[in-house]
Amino acid sequence: MGLGSGGGLPGSNEPLGRDRDDQGAGAPDAGAVDPPPPPPPVDAGTPDAGPVEPPPPPPPPPPPPVDAGTPDAGTVEPPPPPPVDAGTPEPDAGTVEPPPPPPVDAGTPEPDAGTVVYPDATGWTFYGPEHGAPHEVLGVTEDEGGNLWVAGGEEGLFLLRPGASTFERFTMDDGLRPYGFLKNGIAPVGPKYLKVLSVAGGPAGTVFVGYQGLPDCESNYYTPGAKNPNSYKSGDADKVTLTETGIDVVHYDISSGPGVVGEESGGREKLCSVLRIVWDKKHGHLWFGANHGFAWGDPEHTGTPPDCNGQRECSGVMEHAHPHINAKDASGHVFRLTDAYYGIAVRPDGDVWFGGANRSTRFRFMSIKTPRDFETARKQTENGSAIKNRIDLWPDLVDEVGIPGPSDRVDDLVSGMALMPDGSVWVSSFARGLAHMDATGVVNRYVLGTGADRFVSSLARDLADDSLWAGHRWGGGLTRLKEDMVMRYSQALGALSYHPVWDIQSVGSGPERRLLVAFGSESGRPGAIGIYRGE
């Protein structure tokens, strides 16, 4: 089972800001991010490799085209995987390719491609392909029955039941449906594409599953002469429930039918790749963070009737909203800027923080005068009067009133959000480290903003002690912020510290708390699932 034992899990007890790795030399500094406006980063004392333009993570292959003539077509290229073909950068993206991942320490033998080398670390259990797990691990979660679910990319959805040692695999042959409905409930004609990007545990035996859409799924519905249902209906999400003979699948077609959205009376098809999913059990909501925007789902949805045709009362979804702004490309053309909502954090009152590539927002779904009115909540994020609810975490050099151009933008590239007990929110970035917002959405400090630390690909609050876990993209492994300490786990994770950490979820409480970690594949080597039960 890949049980780690004996090695201990060293973690330094250093004050925040000293930025020292007691677990080993760590990854070489990849260059510092140009600091945002005050307050300065807490870890500004880190040796700086020189002020360079902060590169974002790599774009997903293959990059889809963006049609500047379609509604909302000016999306930026999303951050790295879970790879999502949600939109090619406009000419003004102003971003460059990041450096390659740091090499394995010269004193450490390079593992052969196709093998997983598990560290010997106390408190950890690891699973990989030898246990039936997927080669690519993009997400990991647990339902209330203790079933472990894994987003395995193109290999499908994977399950490890309590007490089992081998994973089960589910694909379209078992009923997964990574595509929506045409009129009268029929399926689009043509080959279907399966790529499981995200998972969120639900009631016992139930998991919510997000898929990647085809490369042009965001713009295809609006492309004259090239409209292809097999493309614009690809992706979306499923509710998957275990049965005695297999699985039962209920699909969420994240779209709007004719007449649902006033300004798009012919229907709307924009959201297709579901990057993150959060189940709000307390309020009975399901939230999808996707390319271009975010959407609501009914966790009790039992299926879409054939004659629904995208109407809200029968589809089980309400879509979509986004804290978009206007931006200019190099030629001065103004377009709508919104993309890649990886950040989702549900507040105790049922409102939700969402973070995207460009702006973040508090979606006031439950605190508006009539709760659950999606359109009223949308206006409090999108209307011109809601400018204070479009939060620029790492501020652009020109605000949205001035319409930023290529050299003015400092894209936030949010990769995750974690709500803390005091109502504050930690926000991670694929390229800029961590920002800490108070309960009103005001940023009060920045952490891990330099070197390889700044490439944070996942984030979670530890339910055991309210510490914060950050997973890194470029050779940083895991970093834990606990009270006034920065604790690093790169050496403890060995070769796995060079794998991207695409997802972290904390489940259970007290002595039953488990930290679930998705280590993606790297340089041809398979990924792994890590389960941490230590303190």
Backbone torsions as a table, in degrees:
resi	resn	phi	psi	omega
1	MET	NA	0.4	178.4
2	GLY	73.0	28.6	-179.2
3	LEU	-65.9	130.7	174.2
4	GLY	-86.5	142.7	178.1
5	SER	-156.0	152.1	166.4
6	GLY	87.4	-30.8	-170.7
7	GLY	-81.7	-15.2	-175.1
8	GLY	73.3	162.9	179.0
9	LEU	-121.6	85.4	-176.8
10	PRO	-65.4	142.2	175.6
11	GLY	-148.5	131.0	-176.3
12	SER	-74.6	155.3	175.9
13	ASN	-110.8	58.3	-176.0
14	GLU	-98.7	149.8	176.9
15	PRO	-66.9	150.2	173.9
16	LEU	-56.9	131.1	175.4
17	GLY	108.2	-22.0	179.2
18	ARG	-76.6	-24.6	168.2
19	ASP	53.3	55.5	179.4
20	ARG	-120.4	140.8	-178.2
21	ASP	-105.4	105.1	178.3
22	ASP	-81.9	1.3	-177.1
23	GLN	-94.1	2.0	-176.6
24	GLY	138.9	179.8	-174.8
25	ALA	-65.0	-28.5	178.7
26	GLY	73.1	-173.2	-177.4
27	ALA	-77.5	146.3	175.1
28	PRO	-63.4	150.8	-177.9
29	ASP	-65.6	125.4	-178.0
30	ALA	-88.6	4.4	-177.4
31	GLY	110.4	144.3	-174.5
32	ALA	-89.1	149.3	174.7
33	VAL	-79.9	138.3	173.2
34	ASP	-55.8	124.4	-172.9
35	PRO	-66.3	143.9	174.9
36	PRO	-71.6	173.4	176.8
37	PRO	-60.3	166.2	-178.1
38	PRO	-51.4	148.3	3.6
39	PRO	-75.4	150.5	-179.0
40	PRO	-71.8	159.6	178.6
41	PRO	-58.5	141.7	179.9
42	VAL	-62.3	-35.3	-176.4
43	ASP	-96.7	34.8	-177.3
44	ALA	-66.1	-11.7	179.3
45	GLY	-79.3	-3.2	178.7
46	THR	-63.5	137.7	174.9
47	PRO	-53.1	130.8	-173.8
48	ASP	-103.5	131.1	-179.5
49	ALA	-83.8	3.0	178.0
50	GLY	120.4	144.6	-175.9
51	PRO	-75.4	105.2	177.5
52	VAL	-120.6	160.6	175.9
53	GLU	-64.1	125.1	-175.1
54	PRO	-68.7	114.7	-180.0
55	PRO	-79.5	142.0	175.1
56	PRO	-81.1	172.3	175.9
57	PRO	-64.5	167.8	-172.8
58	PRO	-69.0	148.7	176.3
59	PRO	-72.2	153.3	-179.5
60	PRO	-75.1	144.6	175.2
61	PRO	-92.0	148.3	-16.0
62	PRO	-84.6	150.2	-177.0
63	PRO	-73.1	128.2	179.8
64	PRO	-80.7	152.9	176.7
65	PRO	-74.4	154.6	175.3
66	VAL	-118.3	129.4	-179.7
67	ASP	-95.9	109.6	-176.0
68	ALA	-67.3	-11.0	-178.6
69	GLY	-91.7	-7.4	-178.8
70	THR	-89.6	157.5	178.4
71	PRO	-56.7	133.5	175.3
72	ASP	60.2	28.1	-173.4
73	ALA	-78.9	-4.5	-175.0
74	GLY	-88.4	41.8	-179.7
75	THR	-75.3	152.4	175.1
76	VAL	-85.3	162.3	175.4
77	GLU	-64.8	129.5	-179.4
78	PRO	-66.5	161.8	174.1
79	PRO	-63.9	-170.8	-170.9
80	PRO	-73.6	179.8	-177.2
81	PRO	-55.9	160.3	19.5
82	PRO	-50.1	120.4	-168.8
83	PRO	-64.6	129.5	-176.4
84	VAL	-131.6	124.7	178.4
85	ASP	-88.1	66.5	-172.3
86	ALA	-97.0	0.2	177.0
87	GLY	151.9	130.8	176.7
88	THR	-75.9	145.7	-179.6
89	PRO	-63.2	142.0	171.8
90	GLU	-64.6	164.4	-178.3
91	PRO	-57.3	-21.0	-176.1
92	ASP	-93.7	13.4	-173.9
93	ALA	-58.0	-32.0	173.8
94	GLY	63.9	22.0	-177.2
95	THR	-108.7	158.8	178.6
96	VAL	-127.9	164.1	178.4
97	GLU	-66.0	140.8	177.7
98	PRO	-74.4	165.6	175.6
99	PRO	-66.9	159.2	175.6
100	PRO	-66.1	160.5	178.9
101	PRO	-60.8	146.4	-179.3
102	PRO	-62.1	145.3	-178.7
103	PRO	-69.9	156.5	173.7
104	VAL	-62.7	141.0	-179.9
105	ASP	-46.8	136.7	-174.6
106	ALA	-58.4	-25.5	-179.4
107	GLY	-84.4	-5.2	-179.2
108	THR	-102.9	123.6	179.2
109	PRO	-58.9	134.3	177.5
110	GLU	-71.5	122.6	179.8
111	PRO	-68.4	150.1	178.6
112	ASP	-65.9	143.9	173.9
113	ALA	-60.3	139.9	179.8
114	GLY	92.7	-0.9	177.5
115	THR	-120.6	155.8	175.5
116	VAL	-114.3	127.4	177.0
117	VAL	-104.1	111.9	-177.3
118	TYR	-90.0	135.3	177.0
119	PRO	-73.1	159.5	176.6
120	ASP	-98.2	86.1	-171.5
121	ALA	-128.4	127.0	179.8
122	THR	-62.4	137.1	177.3
123	GLY	92.8	-9.7	-175.7
124	TRP	-108.7	144.7	167.2
125	THR	-124.8	137.2	-177.6
126	PHE	-124.8	144.3	176.3
127	TYR	-129.4	143.7	178.8
128	GLY	-145.7	-163.4	-176.4
129	PRO	-56.3	-30.3	179.7
130	GLU	-67.2	-14.3	175.6
131	HIS	-100.9	9.4	-178.1
132	GLY	87.0	7.6	178.5
133	ALA	-77.1	162.8	-177.4
134	PRO	-75.0	162.0	175.6
135	HIS	-69.1	-41.2	178.9
136	GLU	-108.2	121.5	-179.2
137	VAL	-109.6	108.9	-176.1
138	LEU	-103.8	-19.5	179.4
139	GLY	-163.8	154.3	179.1
140	VAL	-147.6	139.7	-178.0
141	THR	-152.8	175.1	177.8
142	GLU	-139.6	135.5	176.0
143	ASP	-86.1	176.8	-174.4
144	GLU	-70.9	-8.3	175.7
145	GLY	-95.7	4.4	178.8
146	GLY	84.7	8.5	175.5
147	ASN	-77.2	132.9	179.3
148	LEU	-96.1	124.9	-178.1
149	TRP	-116.4	142.0	-176.5
150	VAL	-131.2	132.2	172.2
151	ALA	-82.4	112.0	-173.3
152	GLY	-105.9	26.2	178.0
153	GLY	59.8	-133.5	-177.4
154	GLU	-71.4	-13.0	177.3
155	GLU	-78.6	-18.7	175.5
156	GLY	114.2	-154.8	-178.4
157	LEU	-105.3	136.3	-175.8
158	PHE	-122.5	148.5	-175.7
159	LEU	-134.8	133.0	169.8
160	LEU	-120.3	111.6	-179.3
161	ARG	-76.6	156.7	178.1
162	PRO	-56.0	129.8	179.2
163	GLY	85.2	-10.6	-179.9
164	ALA	-83.5	159.7	177.7
165	SER	-117.2	-3.6	-178.7
166	THR	-129.3	137.1	-179.9
167	PHE	-77.7	150.4	168.6
168	GLU	-102.1	152.7	-177.3
169	ARG	-122.3	138.5	177.8
170	PHE	-126.5	138.0	-179.8
171	THR	-134.1	-168.1	176.6
172	MET	-62.6	-28.1	177.4
173	ASP	-63.4	-23.4	179.2
174	ASP	-95.5	-3.9	176.4
175	GLY	121.0	-5.5	177.1
176	LEU	-59.1	141.6	-174.4
177	ARG	-129.3	86.1	179.8
178	PRO	-85.0	47.1	179.3
179	TYR	-164.8	154.4	-175.3
180	GLY	-93.8	-161.8	-172.7
181	PHE	-109.4	140.9	167.4
182	LEU	-90.1	178.5	178.4
183	LYS	-55.5	139.5	-177.1
184	ASN	72.0	13.3	172.2
185	GLY	80.1	8.6	-178.3
186	ILE	-81.2	162.9	-179.0
187	ALA	-88.9	149.6	173.4
188	PRO	-59.0	149.0	179.9
189	VAL	-87.4	137.5	176.6
190	GLY	123.8	170.7	-179.0
191	PRO	-65.1	144.3	-177.6
192	LYS	-106.0	147.9	-177.4
193	TYR	-111.3	129.0	179.1
194	LEU	-114.4	122.3	169.5
195	LYS	-149.0	109.1	-179.0
196	VAL	-83.0	117.7	-176.0
197	LEU	-100.0	-35.9	-169.2
198	SER	-145.9	152.6	178.4
199	VAL	-142.3	145.8	174.9
200	ALA	-140.9	123.7	-179.5
201	GLY	-67.4	143.6	178.3
202	GLY	-121.3	-148.8	174.7
203	PRO	-58.3	167.2	-177.5
204	ALA	-51.5	126.2	178.4
205	GLY	82.3	7.2	-176.8
206	THR	-126.5	137.9	175.3
207	VAL	-136.3	144.9	174.8
208	PHE	-100.6	131.4	-167.7
209	VAL	-124.3	129.7	177.5
210	GLY	-108.0	143.2	-176.2
211	TYR	-117.3	162.1	171.2
212	GLN	-93.2	138.2	174.4
213	GLY	-85.9	169.8	176.7
214	LEU	-68.3	162.7	-170.1
215	PRO	-53.0	-38.2	-176.8
216	ASP	-105.0	22.4	-173.2
217	CYS	-63.4	-29.0	-177.2
218	GLU	-72.0	-32.4	-174.1
219	SER	-109.6	-13.1	-169.9
220	ASN	-61.9	-36.3	-177.6
221	TYR	-60.6	-25.3	-175.0
222	TYR	-105.2	9.6	-175.6
223	THR	-95.8	108.1	-178.9
224	PRO	-58.9	132.5	176.1
225	GLY	79.7	-7.6	-178.3
226	ALA	-127.0	12.8	-177.4
227	LYS	-63.4	119.9	-173.4
228	ASN	-132.2	107.2	-178.5
229	PRO	-55.6	-29.2	-179.7
230	ASN	-68.1	-20.8	177.1
231	SER	-92.5	-56.6	-173.9
232	TYR	-71.2	-15.1	175.6
233	LYS	-96.9	4.6	-179.5
234	SER	-78.5	156.3	176.3
235	GLY	90.3	-138.1	-178.8
236	ASP	74.8	-145.3	-170.7
237	ALA	-149.8	160.3	176.6
238	ASP	-129.5	153.9	161.9
239	LYS	-104.2	119.7	-175.5
240	VAL	-113.0	125.0	-178.0
241	THR	-124.9	133.0	178.4
242	LEU	-69.3	140.5	173.9
243	THR	-125.2	179.0	180.0
244	GLU	-67.1	-24.6	-175.4
245	THR	-113.3	-2.3	-177.3
246	GLY	162.5	-122.4	179.7
247	ILE	-134.3	151.8	171.0
248	ASP	-109.4	133.7	-174.0
249	VAL	-121.8	127.8	173.2
250	VAL	-117.6	125.9	-174.3
251	HIS	-96.2	143.0	171.2
252	TYR	-106.6	107.0	177.7
253	ASP	-88.0	98.7	-172.1
254	ILE	-81.6	83.0	-177.4
255	SER	-158.6	174.0	176.4
256	SER	-126.5	136.0	-179.6
257	GLY	-82.5	-179.3	-179.6
258	PRO	-56.6	134.7	175.8
259	GLY	81.8	-5.5	-177.7
260	VAL	-76.4	-43.8	-178.6
261	VAL	-107.3	120.5	-172.8
262	GLY	-55.4	-47.3	-176.1
263	GLU	-78.8	-7.6	177.1
264	GLU	-132.5	67.3	-171.5
265	SER	-64.3	-20.2	179.3
266	GLY	-82.9	-0.4	-178.0
267	GLY	111.0	163.7	-177.7
268	ARG	-138.2	132.4	179.9
269	GLU	-138.9	91.4	-178.4
270	LYS	-124.4	-40.5	-176.2
271	LEU	-89.4	127.2	-179.1
272	CYS	-140.0	-40.3	-178.9
273	SER	-95.8	116.0	-175.0
274	VAL	-96.9	108.7	-170.8
275	LEU	-85.2	-39.2	178.3
276	ARG	-141.7	150.7	175.4
277	ILE	-133.7	137.5	174.9
278	VAL	-130.7	128.9	175.3
279	TRP	-95.6	118.8	175.6
280	ASP	-98.0	89.8	-176.6
281	LYS	-63.6	-40.2	-175.5
282	LYS	-57.6	-44.1	-175.4
283	HIS	-102.5	-4.5	178.0
284	GLY	75.2	41.3	-178.6
285	HIS	-124.3	156.0	173.7
286	LEU	-128.3	130.6	-176.0
287	TRP	-119.7	132.6	179.7
288	PHE	-113.0	120.6	169.5
289	GLY	-96.2	128.1	-170.4
290	ALA	-139.8	179.2	167.4
291	ASN	-57.9	143.5	171.4
292	HIS	73.6	-36.1	-176.5
293	GLY	-171.3	-166.2	179.4
294	PHE	-132.7	163.4	-173.4
295	ALA	-148.0	163.1	177.7
296	TRP	-105.1	145.1	173.4
297	GLY	-131.3	154.1	177.0
298	ASP	-91.4	111.4	-179.0
299	PRO	-65.6	-15.4	178.3
300	GLU	-94.9	6.1	-177.9
301	HIS	-57.3	131.7	-176.3
302	THR	-108.4	-1.1	178.7
303	GLY	139.2	151.0	-178.0
304	THR	-97.2	121.0	179.2
305	PRO	-65.7	152.3	-175.3
306	PRO	-57.8	-31.4	-176.4
307	ASP	-95.3	15.5	-176.8
308	CYS	-66.3	-47.4	177.4
309	ASN	55.1	43.4	172.4
310	GLY	74.8	20.1	177.6
311	GLN	-83.7	141.5	-171.9
312	ARG	-63.9	-32.1	-176.1
313	GLU	-70.7	-13.1	-177.9
314	CYS	-128.1	-10.9	-174.2
315	SER	-85.7	-17.8	-178.9
316	GLY	79.1	9.2	-180.0
317	VAL	-137.7	155.8	166.6
318	MET	-132.0	125.1	-176.2
319	GLU	-142.5	159.6	-18.1
320	HIS	-129.8	172.8	176.3
321	ALA	-138.9	160.3	177.0
322	HIS	-167.1	144.7	174.9
323	PRO	-83.9	64.3	-175.1
324	HIS	-74.1	158.9	170.9
325	ILE	-133.0	170.2	171.3
326	ASN	-94.6	142.6	177.4
327	ALA	-138.9	165.2	179.4
328	LYS	-113.3	142.3	171.7
329	ASP	-87.9	-175.4	-174.4
330	ALA	-62.8	-25.1	-179.7
331	SER	-89.1	-3.6	-178.2
332	GLY	94.6	-2.4	178.0
333	HIS	-66.2	133.3	-178.8
334	VAL	-95.4	131.1	-179.6
335	PHE	-139.4	165.8	179.7
336	ARG	-84.1	133.2	-174.2
337	LEU	-116.6	114.6	177.1
338	THR	-166.0	139.8	-179.9
339	ASP	-175.0	159.4	160.9
340	ALA	53.1	75.2	-178.1
341	TYR	-92.1	83.0	176.8
342	TYR	-84.7	-19.7	-175.3
343	GLY	-93.8	122.5	176.6
344	ILE	-141.1	125.3	176.2
345	ALA	-143.4	118.0	-177.4
346	VAL	-85.6	126.8	176.7
347	ARG	-78.1	160.9	178.6
348	PRO	-60.0	-27.3	-179.8
349	ASP	-84.5	-1.2	179.0
350	GLY	95.6	-13.1	169.8
351	ASP	-66.3	163.0	-173.7
352	VAL	-133.9	133.3	169.0
353	TRP	-84.8	129.6	174.2
354	PHE	-122.5	137.7	178.1
355	GLY	-126.2	133.0	-178.9
356	GLY	-124.7	-166.1	-177.1
357	ALA	-67.9	-25.2	-172.9
358	ASN	-121.2	-41.5	-178.1
359	ARG	-142.1	160.5	174.2
360	SER	-120.9	163.8	-176.0
361	THR	-156.2	156.4	166.6
362	ARG	-97.5	113.8	179.2
363	PHE	-85.9	108.7	-169.6
364	ARG	-85.5	58.9	-174.1
365	PHE	-70.6	-31.6	-176.7
366	MET	-109.7	-17.3	-177.0
367	SER	-96.0	-1.4	174.0
368	ILE	-71.8	167.5	-173.5
369	LYS	-55.4	-45.0	175.1
370	THR	-112.6	100.7	-175.9
371	PRO	-56.5	152.5	176.9
372	ARG	70.9	15.1	174.3
373	ASP	-87.4	97.5	-172.7
374	PHE	-60.5	-41.5	-175.9
375	GLU	-68.6	-39.0	177.6
376	THR	-66.0	-42.0	177.3
377	ALA	-63.9	-38.5	179.1
378	ARG	-59.6	-43.0	-178.9
379	LYS	-63.1	-31.0	-179.7
380	GLN	-77.9	-2.7	169.8
381	THR	-106.5	-37.9	-168.9
382	GLU	-99.7	-27.4	-174.7
383	ASN	-63.5	156.9	178.4
384	GLY	-57.9	-33.3	-179.9
385	SER	-73.2	-9.3	-176.6
386	ALA	-98.5	26.7	-175.1
387	ILE	-58.0	-33.6	180.0
388	LYS	-70.9	-15.0	178.4
389	ASN	-97.7	15.2	170.5
390	ARG	-116.3	94.1	-167.0
391	ILE	-90.7	124.4	178.3
392	ASP	-98.8	96.4	-171.6
393	LEU	-65.8	-45.4	173.9
394	TRP	-111.4	94.5	-163.8
395	PRO	-58.6	138.1	169.6
396	ASP	-65.7	161.2	177.9
397	LEU	-74.0	-20.4	174.8
398	VAL	-129.4	131.0	-177.9
399	ASP	-76.6	178.3	-173.5
400	GLU	-67.2	-26.7	177.1
401	VAL	-63.7	-37.9	179.0
402	GLY	-80.9	-5.9	-179.5
403	ILE	57.6	89.1	-176.0
404	PRO	-64.2	143.8	174.8
405	GLY	-105.5	-170.5	-174.2
406	PRO	-55.4	-42.0	-176.9
407	SER	-85.6	-2.5	-177.4
408	ASP	-97.4	-16.7	-170.3
409	ARG	-86.6	139.0	170.9
410	VAL	-128.3	83.1	-173.5
411	ASP	-61.7	136.0	-176.6
412	ASP	-72.1	-36.9	178.0
413	LEU	52.5	52.7	-177.2
414	VAL	-62.7	134.5	179.0
415	SER	-114.4	-14.0	-179.7
416	GLY	-176.1	163.7	176.4
417	MET	-141.0	146.5	179.0
418	ALA	-139.5	118.2	178.5
419	LEU	-81.3	134.2	-179.6
420	MET	-103.1	161.9	-176.3
421	PRO	-58.0	-28.7	-179.4
422	ASP	-83.9	6.3	179.0
423	GLY	90.4	-9.2	177.1
424	SER	-75.2	166.8	-175.8
425	VAL	-134.8	128.6	169.5
426	TRP	-90.3	138.0	-179.7
427	VAL	-127.0	130.3	178.7
428	SER	-105.4	154.5	179.8
429	SER	-126.5	143.2	175.7
430	PHE	-63.5	-16.6	-175.0
431	ALA	-136.4	-6.2	-169.6
432	ARG	-130.8	13.2	177.1
433	GLY	83.8	-138.2	-175.8
434	LEU	-122.2	144.3	170.4
435	ALA	-123.0	144.9	179.5
436	HIS	-115.6	117.3	177.8
437	MET	-100.3	144.0	170.9
438	ASP	-78.7	-178.7	-173.9
439	ALA	-65.4	-15.3	178.9
440	THR	-96.6	-3.6	179.2
441	GLY	95.7	13.4	178.1
442	VAL	-92.8	127.5	178.6
443	VAL	-75.8	127.1	-178.8
444	ASN	-115.1	-9.7	173.6
445	ARG	-168.2	162.5	177.6
446	TYR	-125.9	143.6	-178.2
447	VAL	-138.1	153.7	175.8
448	LEU	55.5	43.6	-174.6
449	GLY	-96.6	10.2	-177.4
450	THR	-131.2	164.4	175.4
451	GLY	57.2	-155.3	179.9
452	ALA	-67.9	-19.1	178.8
453	ASP	-56.6	-31.7	-169.6
454	ARG	-72.3	-14.7	179.7
455	PHE	-86.4	79.3	-176.4
456	VAL	-98.5	119.3	-174.0
457	SER	-105.7	-7.4	178.0
458	SER	-161.0	160.2	-172.9
459	LEU	-154.1	142.6	176.6
460	ALA	-156.8	144.6	169.8
461	ARG	-85.4	132.9	178.6
462	ASP	-80.0	119.2	-177.3
463	LEU	-70.7	-11.0	-179.8
464	ALA	-78.7	-39.7	-173.1
465	ASP	-143.1	9.7	-179.8
466	ASP	63.4	20.2	169.9
467	SER	-74.5	171.1	-175.7
468	LEU	-119.9	130.2	178.4
469	TRP	-109.6	129.7	176.6
470	ALA	-119.1	127.6	175.7
471	GLY	-99.5	139.6	-173.7
472	HIS	-106.1	156.0	179.8
473	ARG	-90.7	-40.1	-170.6
474	TRP	-112.6	76.1	169.3
475	GLY	71.3	22.8	-179.9
476	GLY	-103.7	-10.1	-178.6
477	GLY	65.7	-122.8	-179.1
478	LEU	-125.0	141.7	172.3
479	THR	-123.8	137.8	-179.0
480	ARG	-121.0	128.3	175.1
481	LEU	-102.7	114.0	-176.6
482	LYS	-130.1	112.2	-175.0
483	GLU	54.0	-117.0	-179.0
484	ASP	-104.0	23.1	-176.6
485	MET	-116.1	148.6	168.3
486	VAL	-110.2	119.3	-177.1
487	MET	-114.7	125.9	-174.6
488	ARG	-111.6	140.9	-174.7
489	TYR	-121.9	24.8	-177.5
490	SER	-68.9	-46.3	-179.2
491	GLN	-67.9	-39.6	-179.7
492	ALA	-61.4	-31.6	-178.0
493	LEU	-86.0	-7.1	176.8
494	GLY	56.7	-135.4	-177.4
495	ALA	-62.1	-26.2	179.4
496	LEU	-65.7	-20.5	179.9
497	SER	-66.9	-15.1	177.9
498	TYR	-92.2	0.9	176.0
499	HIS	-91.8	146.2	176.9
500	PRO	-67.3	140.5	177.3
501	VAL	-100.8	100.0	-172.9
502	TRP	-85.3	-19.7	-176.2
503	ASP	-156.6	141.1	171.4
504	ILE	-134.9	130.4	174.8
505	GLN	-136.1	137.8	176.6
506	SER	-105.2	128.2	-177.9
507	VAL	-131.0	156.3	179.9
508	GLY	78.1	-177.8	-179.5
509	SER	-148.7	161.7	178.5
510	GLY	57.6	-140.6	-178.9
511	PRO	-67.3	-12.9	-179.9
512	GLU	-92.5	2.0	-179.4
513	ARG	-64.6	137.2	174.0
514	ARG	-129.1	139.5	173.5
515	LEU	-103.3	121.5	-177.7
516	LEU	-103.4	128.2	-174.6
517	VAL	-128.1	130.3	177.3
518	ALA	-101.7	108.5	174.9
519	PHE	-94.5	115.8	-178.6
520	GLY	-75.7	171.7	177.6
521	SER	-73.2	156.9	-178.2
522	GLU	-150.7	126.1	175.8
523	SER	52.9	40.5	178.1
524	GLY	85.7	-8.7	179.6
525	ARG	-89.0	138.0	-177.3
526	PRO	-63.0	157.4	173.3
527	GLY	-81.9	-172.2	-178.2
528	ALA	-156.0	160.5	172.4
529	ILE	-106.5	127.1	177.2
530	GLY	-112.3	136.5	176.1
531	ILE	-122.7	120.1	-177.4
532	TYR	-109.7	124.5	178.9
533	ARG	-116.1	7.7	-179.2
534	GLY	-75.0	-178.3	-178.8
535	GLU	-79.8	NA	NA
